[in-house]
Amino acid sequence: MNKTYITRTPRGLLLACLSVLLFASSCGVSRGRRAVSDDPREPLKREFRAAWLPTIFRSEYAGLARQEARQLLTRRIELLRQTGCNVLIFQVRAEGDAWYPSELEPWSRYLTGRQGEAPEPSWDPLGFVINECHSRGIEVHAWMNPYRGAANADQPLDDKHPARRHPELFIRYGKQLVMDPGNPQSVRYITSVVRDLVKRYDVDAIHYDDYFYPYPKDGEQFDDDASFRRFGMAVGFHPEEKAQWRRSNVDRLISETRSVILDTKPWVRFGVSPFGIYRNISSDPKGSRTSGLQNYDDLYADVLRWKDKGWVDYIIPQIYWNIGHPAADYWELVSWWGKQLQRSSTQLYIGQHTQRTMDSGQLEAKLTQSRHFAQGNAWWPAENILRNYRGLGDSLLKTYQRYPALLPEYKGAFGRTKAPKSISKIMEDYNEDGHMLLWVDHRDDEDPEQAYYYAVYRFAEGERTDYSNPRHLVSVSTKPYYILPLARPGKKYTYLVTAINRFWQESKPAKITIRY
């Protein structure tokens, strides 16, 4: 996730790129509905705002009791909500393990301190995170590393680990243990894990990151010759076509993952966050004006093919370099990806490196460019928002994600979904929980077209009740009620409440006026 594979420091191109950036951002861009301002300080009603919350190499959970771990996760989720995030990309499978009870794979060492050791007392971290997020209007995208079996192959593996049960599927590469993408059984195994997770949990998406074939190591080859002979050359690939064969293996994983999700819960999305460079222009005239490691040639990930085939719902390229980087300029890459996906049903969000962005003072410039070409951002890692690194959390809270946002609407796998029914009636009530609005809960977990979330909009007396204005959105949650804020006696407010389904399609509003 935190790979760069370019070591040169950003220098003299910064001012020139900023000039181009300001020119490009002076024009609004149509999203098919209306012109959208490129000024990231102007709120959008719909915007993807994700944060990656990794669990690998994080030791803080293992030393906590169950209640302490829950409290830590709740604090983190609530702070992300306060800073405007509406998607949590939560790492649930980092190295053939699980952050949830699984019959297929062992508990993660980063949860309990020892791989395969169940938490005591028993609890379900993924289920807990889903409940905490959904109640706050936050989606949960289950982040899985498909091929990585062990970041350190010398560490002991639990008997339940796939490398112990299926050693023929794994290849050691440097210090890593990697599931062999060339063995068809690997795809069957990985998709069985996906099916189990999607079937048992109310996740909103399955998310793969950039680890496909392993990142190249100087002087070391990934030893899949035996697999190539057995599964590649045996079906017609020639010796000089090994790279093509490798890409076909990753293609199979992506397409089969898509099929499994559609067969299990077709409203669950599938997204990928690939390395930020697809191909350099030196390798392909259609490539970006960059000179770094390449998805297509080095990781064997043909991301644009996945988009063209409709296998992925969204792509989050990890554009972790700064504006002006001589080998991988942020401006060049964001615009390149934007042009590739501008007429695609696959949505584009931009992966932002928080530390490099804040260290360079480029937050607003980067968000301006992202706003022009994409439908939102994902922040790596979430910890830098949580600890307010160089004021990042404050900047999101006060300026760039000040108001809540709905996620971008999508039509679903079959393109025929429709908005949910409107709420029939809103009631004002006083009870032990306070002064609140109540309405009949129309939620149906088994029908993705029905209500799942509710949005509440607030308008002072004399204000136009325009629920397209994001400044009036005050709540998104699964709760069929809203606790009213305090107000001076005699004040009058109008509230609109809408229902939102799993495709983020919104109903017409129901209306109530409250006089305090």
Backbone torsions as a table, in degrees:
resi	resn	phi	psi	omega
1	MET	NA	-34.0	-174.7
2	ASN	-105.3	28.4	179.5
3	LYS	-78.7	149.1	172.5
4	THR	-127.5	-46.0	-179.9
5	TYR	57.1	25.7	169.8
6	ILE	-141.6	126.4	-171.6
7	THR	-109.3	-8.1	-179.3
8	ARG	-70.2	147.0	-174.6
9	THR	-89.4	141.1	176.2
10	PRO	-59.2	132.3	-178.7
11	ARG	-139.6	-121.4	-161.5
12	GLY	-66.0	-12.3	-177.8
13	LEU	-79.8	-6.0	-173.0
14	LEU	-57.9	-51.1	-176.4
15	LEU	-65.6	-39.8	179.4
16	ALA	-63.4	-43.0	-178.8
17	CYS	-68.0	-35.6	178.1
18	LEU	-64.3	-36.0	177.7
19	SER	-63.0	-44.0	177.8
20	VAL	-65.0	-39.4	-179.9
21	LEU	-59.9	-45.6	-179.2
22	LEU	-64.2	-37.1	177.0
23	PHE	-63.6	-46.9	-177.4
24	ALA	-65.2	-36.2	-175.0
25	SER	-83.9	-1.0	179.3
26	SER	-75.4	-12.4	-179.7
27	CYS	-108.0	138.8	173.4
28	GLY	-70.9	162.2	178.7
29	VAL	-125.4	137.5	-179.5
30	SER	-83.9	131.7	175.5
31	ARG	-100.8	17.4	-179.5
32	GLY	93.4	-10.1	179.2
33	ARG	-122.0	-47.0	-178.1
34	ARG	-160.9	164.8	176.0
35	ALA	-69.8	140.2	-179.0
36	VAL	-118.5	130.8	178.8
37	SER	-65.8	140.3	176.1
38	ASP	-85.0	-2.1	178.9
39	ASP	-76.3	112.4	-175.9
40	PRO	-68.2	-9.2	176.0
41	ARG	-80.7	-17.1	176.9
42	GLU	-83.5	121.2	-175.1
43	PRO	-70.1	147.1	172.8
44	LEU	-109.1	145.6	176.1
45	LYS	-70.9	-33.8	-179.4
46	ARG	-123.2	124.8	178.9
47	GLU	-162.5	133.6	175.8
48	PHE	-79.0	121.9	-177.9
49	ARG	-133.6	90.6	-173.4
50	ALA	-107.1	160.6	171.1
51	ALA	-137.5	131.6	174.5
52	TRP	-80.9	122.5	174.9
53	LEU	-110.8	97.4	-177.8
54	PRO	-77.7	155.0	173.9
55	THR	-117.0	-24.7	179.3
56	ILE	-65.9	139.9	-179.7
57	PHE	64.6	12.9	176.4
58	ARG	-102.9	119.4	-173.4
59	SER	-99.8	-5.9	-171.1
60	GLU	-66.4	-29.6	-175.9
61	TYR	-73.6	-35.3	-172.8
62	ALA	-63.5	-24.9	-179.2
63	GLY	-92.6	7.8	-175.1
64	LEU	-107.8	145.3	169.4
65	ALA	-70.7	167.0	-176.1
66	ARG	-54.0	-50.8	-177.3
67	GLN	-64.1	-36.1	179.0
68	GLU	-67.1	-41.0	178.5
69	ALA	-65.0	-40.7	177.4
70	ARG	-62.8	-43.3	179.8
71	GLN	-63.1	-39.3	178.3
72	LEU	-63.0	-45.8	179.2
73	LEU	-64.4	-40.7	178.9
74	THR	-63.1	-43.4	178.5
75	ARG	-61.0	-42.0	-179.1
76	ARG	-66.2	-44.6	179.9
77	ILE	-64.0	-43.8	-179.3
78	GLU	-65.0	-39.3	178.8
79	LEU	-67.4	-38.0	175.8
80	LEU	-63.2	-39.1	176.5
81	ARG	-62.5	-44.2	-178.7
82	GLN	-62.4	-32.4	178.8
83	THR	-87.9	11.2	170.0
84	GLY	92.9	3.6	-179.2
85	CYS	-73.7	142.3	179.4
86	ASN	-124.8	6.0	175.8
87	VAL	-140.1	132.2	171.5
88	LEU	-110.7	118.4	174.6
89	ILE	-95.2	99.3	-168.7
90	PHE	-103.7	123.1	-175.9
91	GLN	-76.7	109.9	-175.9
92	VAL	-109.7	-11.7	179.8
93	ARG	-148.3	96.7	-173.6
94	ALA	-96.9	-33.8	-177.2
95	GLU	-154.6	63.3	179.3
96	GLY	66.5	28.3	-177.4
97	ASP	-129.0	-170.5	-174.9
98	ALA	-148.7	144.8	170.8
99	TRP	-103.3	35.1	178.3
100	TYR	-160.1	155.6	179.1
101	PRO	-64.4	124.0	-175.3
102	SER	-135.0	137.4	173.1
103	GLU	-80.4	-13.3	-173.7
104	LEU	-96.8	-33.0	-172.4
105	GLU	-139.9	158.0	-175.1
106	PRO	-78.9	160.6	172.3
107	TRP	-60.7	148.2	179.7
108	SER	-71.5	141.2	175.4
109	ARG	-65.6	-24.5	-176.9
110	TYR	-79.2	-8.2	174.8
111	LEU	-91.8	-44.3	-173.0
112	THR	-116.0	-8.8	-178.3
113	GLY	98.3	-15.0	-179.7
114	ARG	-146.6	126.8	-178.4
115	GLN	-60.3	134.5	178.7
116	GLY	88.3	-11.4	179.9
117	GLU	-85.1	120.5	-177.9
118	ALA	-73.9	148.5	175.6
119	PRO	-64.6	143.2	-178.9
120	GLU	-133.3	117.9	0.2
121	PRO	-65.6	159.1	-175.4
122	SER	-66.7	140.2	170.9
123	TRP	-158.4	168.4	-173.7
124	ASP	-118.6	96.9	-177.3
125	PRO	-58.7	-43.1	-179.2
126	LEU	-64.2	-46.8	178.3
127	GLY	-59.5	-39.7	178.6
128	PHE	-64.0	-45.8	-179.8
129	VAL	-62.3	-41.4	179.3
130	ILE	-60.5	-46.4	-179.7
131	ASN	-63.0	-44.9	-179.0
132	GLU	-64.4	-39.2	-179.2
133	CYS	-72.7	-50.2	-176.1
134	HIS	-61.4	-36.5	178.9
135	SER	-64.4	-18.3	179.0
136	ARG	-105.2	10.1	-179.8
137	GLY	74.5	24.6	-178.5
138	ILE	-108.9	129.1	174.9
139	GLU	-76.1	154.5	174.5
140	VAL	-117.9	117.6	175.4
141	HIS	-105.1	115.9	-175.6
142	ALA	-77.0	110.1	-174.9
143	TRP	-88.3	119.4	-177.3
144	MET	-125.0	136.2	171.1
145	ASN	-96.0	105.6	-169.1
146	PRO	-65.9	-43.7	-169.9
147	TYR	-98.5	-23.1	-173.8
148	ARG	-71.2	121.9	177.6
149	GLY	-95.6	-33.4	178.0
150	ALA	-160.2	130.2	174.9
151	ALA	-70.4	-29.3	176.0
152	ASN	-129.5	103.5	-175.0
153	ALA	-66.8	-12.7	-179.4
154	ASP	-85.9	-11.0	177.6
155	GLN	-75.3	147.1	-179.5
156	PRO	-65.5	142.7	178.6
157	LEU	-109.9	141.2	177.0
158	ASP	-66.8	152.4	180.0
159	ASP	-58.9	-24.4	-178.8
160	LYS	-84.0	-9.3	-177.4
161	HIS	-65.1	141.5	-177.6
162	PRO	-59.1	-28.4	179.1
163	ALA	-71.7	-22.6	175.0
164	ARG	-83.6	-34.2	-178.0
165	ARG	-86.5	-27.8	-178.8
166	HIS	-135.3	63.7	-175.7
167	PRO	-61.2	-23.5	-179.7
168	GLU	-67.9	-13.2	-178.2
169	LEU	-92.4	-1.5	-172.0
170	PHE	-119.0	146.7	178.8
171	ILE	-126.8	133.6	174.8
172	ARG	-84.8	131.6	179.8
173	TYR	-136.5	105.6	-172.0
174	GLY	63.2	-126.7	178.6
175	LYS	-91.0	-4.9	-175.2
176	GLN	-91.2	157.3	169.3
177	LEU	-115.4	118.4	-171.7
178	VAL	-120.7	131.9	174.0
179	MET	-68.1	134.4	-174.3
180	ASP	-72.6	110.1	179.6
181	PRO	-63.9	-21.4	-176.7
182	GLY	-80.7	-12.0	178.4
183	ASN	-90.4	117.8	-177.2
184	PRO	-56.4	-25.7	179.6
185	GLN	-65.8	-25.2	177.8
186	SER	-63.0	-43.6	179.0
187	VAL	-63.6	-42.4	179.4
188	ARG	-61.3	-41.0	-179.6
189	TYR	-66.7	-50.7	-177.1
190	ILE	-60.2	-43.8	-178.7
191	THR	-69.8	-24.9	174.1
192	SER	-67.7	-34.7	175.9
193	VAL	-67.8	-42.2	178.3
194	VAL	-61.4	-46.4	-178.7
195	ARG	-59.9	-44.4	-179.4
196	ASP	-61.5	-43.4	-177.7
197	LEU	-68.3	-47.4	-178.1
198	VAL	-64.8	-37.0	-179.5
199	LYS	-66.4	-38.6	-171.4
200	ARG	-94.1	-17.6	-173.7
201	TYR	-125.3	149.3	-178.9
202	ASP	-88.1	54.8	177.3
203	VAL	-77.9	154.3	179.7
204	ASP	-92.5	-21.5	-179.4
205	ALA	-161.2	156.1	166.0
206	ILE	-102.7	135.3	-173.0
207	HIS	-128.6	122.5	171.6
208	TYR	-105.0	143.0	177.4
209	ASP	-98.1	-150.7	-167.8
210	ASP	-88.3	0.3	-175.4
211	TYR	-89.7	94.1	173.4
212	PHE	-106.0	-114.8	167.1
213	TYR	-60.9	144.5	-172.3
214	PRO	-64.9	151.9	176.2
215	TYR	-58.7	136.2	-176.3
216	PRO	-61.8	142.7	174.7
217	LYS	-114.9	133.8	-178.8
218	ASP	-56.7	128.3	174.4
219	GLY	77.0	8.4	-178.5
220	GLU	-133.3	133.3	179.4
221	GLN	-103.6	144.1	174.1
222	PHE	-75.6	118.0	-168.1
223	ASP	-85.7	78.5	177.0
224	ASP	-116.3	26.5	-179.5
225	ASP	-60.6	-42.1	-178.6
226	ALA	-63.7	-40.9	178.4
227	SER	-65.8	-38.1	179.9
228	PHE	-63.5	-42.4	178.6
229	ARG	-64.9	-41.9	-173.5
230	ARG	-78.5	-41.6	-172.4
231	PHE	-111.2	-9.6	179.9
232	GLY	-108.3	-64.5	-177.8
233	MET	-64.6	-30.1	-179.4
234	ALA	-66.7	-19.0	-179.8
235	VAL	-112.1	13.3	170.7
236	GLY	116.0	-5.1	175.8
237	PHE	-73.0	138.4	178.7
238	HIS	-88.8	161.5	-176.9
239	PRO	-54.4	-34.7	-177.8
240	GLU	-81.9	2.2	-176.6
241	GLU	-107.2	26.2	-177.6
242	LYS	-63.9	-39.1	179.9
243	ALA	-63.6	-41.5	178.0
244	GLN	-62.5	-41.2	178.4
245	TRP	-62.5	-42.7	179.5
246	ARG	-61.6	-43.0	177.9
247	ARG	-62.6	-38.0	179.4
248	SER	-65.4	-30.5	177.9
249	ASN	-66.9	-44.0	178.8
250	VAL	-69.2	-38.0	174.6
251	ASP	-54.9	-42.8	-178.3
252	ARG	-63.8	-41.0	177.8
253	LEU	-60.5	-45.5	-177.3
254	ILE	-66.0	-46.4	-177.8
255	SER	-66.8	-38.5	179.7
256	GLU	-70.8	-35.8	175.5
257	THR	-61.4	-44.9	177.8
258	ARG	-57.7	-46.1	-177.8
259	SER	-63.2	-41.4	-179.9
260	VAL	-63.5	-42.6	178.8
261	ILE	-63.0	-45.1	179.7
262	LEU	-61.8	-36.3	-179.6
263	ASP	-72.9	-23.8	-173.7
264	THR	-98.4	-59.8	176.6
265	LYS	-143.5	96.1	-171.6
266	PRO	-65.9	-11.3	177.1
267	TRP	-85.9	-12.0	177.5
268	VAL	-74.9	129.6	-177.0
269	ARG	-86.1	167.6	178.4
270	PHE	-132.6	121.7	-179.0
271	GLY	-131.1	156.6	-178.9
272	VAL	-133.5	140.9	174.7
273	SER	-117.4	85.6	-174.8
274	PRO	-78.0	167.0	169.3
275	PHE	-52.9	149.5	-167.9
276	GLY	-70.8	-17.3	-179.6
277	ILE	-108.6	123.8	175.2
278	TYR	-79.0	-61.4	173.6
279	ARG	-149.3	146.9	173.9
280	ASN	-79.9	154.0	-179.9
281	ILE	-63.6	-23.2	177.0
282	SER	-69.9	-22.2	177.5
283	SER	-95.7	-26.9	-175.0
284	ASP	-152.6	124.1	179.6
285	PRO	-55.5	-21.8	179.2
286	LYS	-90.5	-0.1	-178.7
287	GLY	-76.4	177.3	-179.7
288	SER	-82.8	157.4	178.8
289	ARG	-80.8	70.5	-177.7
290	THR	-135.5	173.8	179.8
291	SER	-147.1	50.3	179.9
292	GLY	-119.8	-172.1	175.5
293	LEU	-58.9	150.0	-171.4
294	GLN	-124.0	136.6	175.0
295	ASN	-55.1	-52.7	-171.9
296	TYR	-64.5	-43.6	-171.0
297	ASP	-93.8	-28.5	-172.8
298	ASP	-109.8	-30.1	178.6
299	LEU	-109.7	-5.5	175.1
300	TYR	61.7	35.8	179.6
301	ALA	-110.7	104.8	-179.3
302	ASP	-89.4	74.5	-170.5
303	VAL	-61.1	-39.0	-179.1
304	LEU	-67.2	-31.2	175.0
305	ARG	-63.9	-40.2	179.9
306	TRP	-63.3	-38.6	176.5
307	LYS	-65.2	-46.8	-178.2
308	ASP	-62.6	-35.5	-178.8
309	LYS	-81.5	-9.7	-177.7
310	GLY	74.7	25.8	-178.1
311	TRP	-82.7	-19.6	-178.8
312	VAL	-126.0	145.2	179.6
313	ASP	-86.2	-30.2	177.9
314	TYR	-149.3	156.7	176.4
315	ILE	-128.6	132.7	176.2
316	ILE	-121.8	82.8	177.7
317	PRO	-61.7	135.2	-179.1
318	GLN	-82.7	89.8	-177.5
319	ILE	-95.5	80.4	-167.7
320	TYR	-92.9	7.2	-179.7
321	TRP	-98.8	168.4	-176.9
322	ASN	-94.6	164.1	171.9
323	ILE	-61.7	127.7	-179.8
324	GLY	95.7	-0.4	178.1
325	HIS	-61.7	127.6	-173.3
326	PRO	-67.2	-22.9	-178.6
327	ALA	-107.4	-23.4	-178.7
328	ALA	-150.6	78.4	-176.4
329	ASP	-73.7	129.7	-179.2
330	TYR	-55.5	-46.8	-178.4
331	TRP	-59.1	-45.8	-179.5
332	GLU	-60.9	-44.8	-174.7
333	LEU	-72.3	-40.6	178.1
334	VAL	-62.5	-44.6	179.9
335	SER	-67.4	-37.3	179.1
336	TRP	-62.2	-49.7	179.4
337	TRP	-63.7	-38.6	179.4
338	GLY	-60.1	-40.6	-180.0
339	LYS	-69.0	-33.6	-179.9
340	GLN	-68.8	-31.4	-173.8
341	LEU	-109.6	8.9	-170.8
342	GLN	-65.9	-27.1	178.2
343	ARG	-115.6	25.7	-175.7
344	SER	-103.8	151.3	172.5
345	SER	-76.2	-15.0	174.8
346	THR	-75.6	124.1	-176.9
347	GLN	-82.0	148.5	-178.7
348	LEU	-113.8	125.8	170.1
349	TYR	-124.6	158.5	-175.5
350	ILE	-108.7	127.8	174.9
351	GLY	-80.0	119.5	-174.8
352	GLN	-108.6	132.1	175.9
353	HIS	-89.4	109.8	-170.1
354	THR	-65.0	-45.4	-174.6
355	GLN	-66.0	-48.1	-178.9
356	ARG	-64.7	-36.6	179.5
357	THR	-64.9	-47.0	-177.9
358	MET	-72.7	-35.7	178.3
359	ASP	-62.4	-32.6	-177.3
360	SER	-92.0	-6.5	-178.3
361	GLY	67.6	31.1	-174.1
362	GLN	-108.1	17.3	-174.1
363	LEU	-57.6	-52.8	-175.6
364	GLU	-67.6	-39.6	179.2
365	ALA	-62.7	-41.3	179.5
366	LYS	-67.3	-41.8	-179.5
367	LEU	-68.1	-30.2	175.4
368	THR	-63.0	-46.1	179.6
369	GLN	-67.1	-41.5	178.0
370	SER	-61.5	-43.1	180.0
371	ARG	-58.8	-35.7	-176.3
372	HIS	-69.6	-34.9	-171.2
373	PHE	-112.9	-18.5	-171.8
374	ALA	-127.0	177.2	-178.4
375	GLN	-109.8	18.0	176.8
376	GLY	153.1	-170.6	-172.9
377	ASN	-140.6	159.0	170.8
378	ALA	-129.3	134.0	-173.5
379	TRP	-101.2	126.8	176.1
380	TRP	-115.3	129.9	-18.9
381	PRO	-92.5	168.7	-179.7
382	ALA	-61.2	-29.7	-176.8
383	GLU	-56.5	-31.9	-178.5
384	ASN	-73.4	-24.5	170.0
385	ILE	-73.5	-43.9	-174.9
386	LEU	-64.7	-34.9	179.7
387	ARG	-98.1	9.8	174.7
388	ASN	55.8	49.8	-178.1
389	TYR	-59.3	120.6	-179.2
390	ARG	47.4	33.5	177.0
391	GLY	81.8	14.2	-178.3
392	LEU	-61.0	-48.8	-179.7
393	GLY	-58.6	-43.2	178.3
394	ASP	-63.1	-40.2	-179.3
395	SER	-63.0	-41.0	178.1
396	LEU	-68.5	-44.7	-176.6
397	LEU	-63.7	-41.8	-170.7
398	LYS	-97.7	-20.3	-171.8
399	THR	-129.0	-61.3	-166.1
400	TYR	-90.8	-23.2	176.2
401	GLN	-132.7	42.8	-173.4
402	ARG	-66.5	-37.9	-178.7
403	TYR	-106.2	149.5	174.5
404	PRO	-60.0	159.1	177.3
405	ALA	-140.2	142.4	168.5
406	LEU	-77.0	158.4	174.5
407	LEU	-76.3	156.6	174.7
408	PRO	-57.2	138.8	178.9
409	GLU	-71.2	146.6	171.2
410	TYR	-141.2	159.4	-170.0
411	LYS	-91.1	-5.4	-178.3
412	GLY	86.0	171.1	-172.8
413	ALA	-62.2	-28.5	-174.8
414	PHE	-106.2	-3.0	173.0
415	GLY	68.2	19.4	-174.4
416	ARG	-124.6	16.3	-176.0
417	THR	-76.5	157.7	-179.9
418	LYS	-133.6	160.1	-177.8
419	ALA	-65.3	153.7	-179.9
420	PRO	-73.7	169.8	177.0
421	LYS	-67.6	150.9	176.3
422	SER	-71.1	155.6	174.4
423	ILE	-68.0	134.5	-172.4
424	SER	-77.7	-36.7	-175.6
425	LYS	-157.4	139.9	173.7
426	ILE	-112.7	138.4	-179.8
427	MET	-121.9	145.1	172.8
428	GLU	-93.5	138.9	-175.7
429	ASP	-146.9	149.0	170.1
430	TYR	-118.0	125.8	176.7
431	ASN	-148.5	-168.7	-176.1
432	GLU	-62.9	-20.3	178.4
433	ASP	-88.1	-9.7	177.5
434	GLY	123.1	-165.9	178.4
435	HIS	-85.6	122.1	-171.3
436	MET	-148.2	166.9	169.1
437	LEU	-102.9	140.7	178.6
438	LEU	-129.1	149.8	173.1
439	TRP	-151.4	162.5	-179.7
440	VAL	-67.2	132.4	-178.8
441	ASP	-79.6	114.8	-179.4
442	HIS	-97.3	8.2	-174.0
443	ARG	-66.4	141.2	177.2
444	ASP	-141.1	104.6	-174.6
445	ASP	-63.4	-19.4	-177.1
446	GLU	-95.3	-7.7	-178.9
447	ASP	-121.2	103.1	-174.5
448	PRO	-67.8	-14.1	177.8
449	GLU	-83.2	-16.8	179.9
450	GLN	-82.8	172.7	-178.4
451	ALA	-58.0	139.1	170.9
452	TYR	-127.9	-43.4	175.4
453	TYR	-114.1	163.1	172.5
454	TYR	-127.0	136.0	177.4
455	ALA	-111.4	140.1	-179.7
456	VAL	-121.4	131.6	179.0
457	TYR	-119.0	143.2	-175.2
458	ARG	-125.6	133.6	-178.0
459	PHE	-133.6	128.6	175.1
460	ALA	-73.3	161.9	179.8
461	GLU	-57.4	131.3	-179.9
462	GLY	92.9	-15.1	178.1
463	GLU	-82.0	143.4	177.6
464	ARG	-69.0	131.8	-177.9
465	THR	-84.1	73.3	-178.2
466	ASP	-106.0	102.0	-175.6
467	TYR	-81.9	5.4	169.3
468	SER	-81.5	-11.5	-179.8
469	ASN	-85.7	111.2	-174.4
470	PRO	-66.9	-15.9	-179.9
471	ARG	-67.4	-14.6	-179.7
472	HIS	-100.0	-3.3	178.5
473	LEU	-77.0	118.8	-175.4
474	VAL	-113.3	-15.3	-177.8
475	SER	-159.0	141.1	168.0
476	VAL	-135.0	122.0	-178.8
477	SER	-160.4	174.9	174.5
478	THR	-90.6	-2.9	-175.1
479	LYS	-78.8	136.0	177.3
480	PRO	-86.5	40.4	177.2
481	TYR	-159.6	164.1	178.3
482	TYR	-144.1	122.1	178.6
483	ILE	-80.0	121.3	-174.0
484	LEU	-73.6	140.0	176.0
485	PRO	-72.3	160.6	177.9
486	LEU	-67.9	148.4	177.3
487	ALA	-150.2	158.7	179.7
488	ARG	-67.6	143.0	177.7
489	PRO	-56.8	139.0	-179.6
490	GLY	94.3	-15.7	178.6
491	LYS	-71.6	146.8	179.9
492	LYS	-125.0	132.6	179.1
493	TYR	-131.4	145.6	172.7
494	THR	-105.5	134.4	178.1
495	TYR	-117.4	137.0	171.2
496	LEU	-113.1	137.7	177.7
497	VAL	-126.2	130.8	178.4
498	THR	-122.7	156.3	173.0
499	ALA	-100.7	143.9	-177.8
500	ILE	-130.4	131.5	-179.3
501	ASN	-93.3	-173.3	-174.8
502	ARG	-70.2	-13.4	176.8
503	PHE	-96.6	7.4	-179.8
504	TRP	62.1	30.6	170.4
505	GLN	-87.8	138.2	-170.2
506	GLU	-111.7	138.7	177.6
507	SER	-76.4	170.8	168.1
508	LYS	-67.2	152.3	-174.4
509	PRO	-83.1	150.6	165.4
510	ALA	-98.6	153.0	-168.0
511	LYS	-130.1	142.9	172.6
512	ILE	-148.9	144.1	177.0
513	THR	-113.2	132.5	-176.4
514	ILE	-117.4	128.5	171.8
515	ARG	-109.5	122.5	-177.1
516	TYR	-78.8	NA	NA
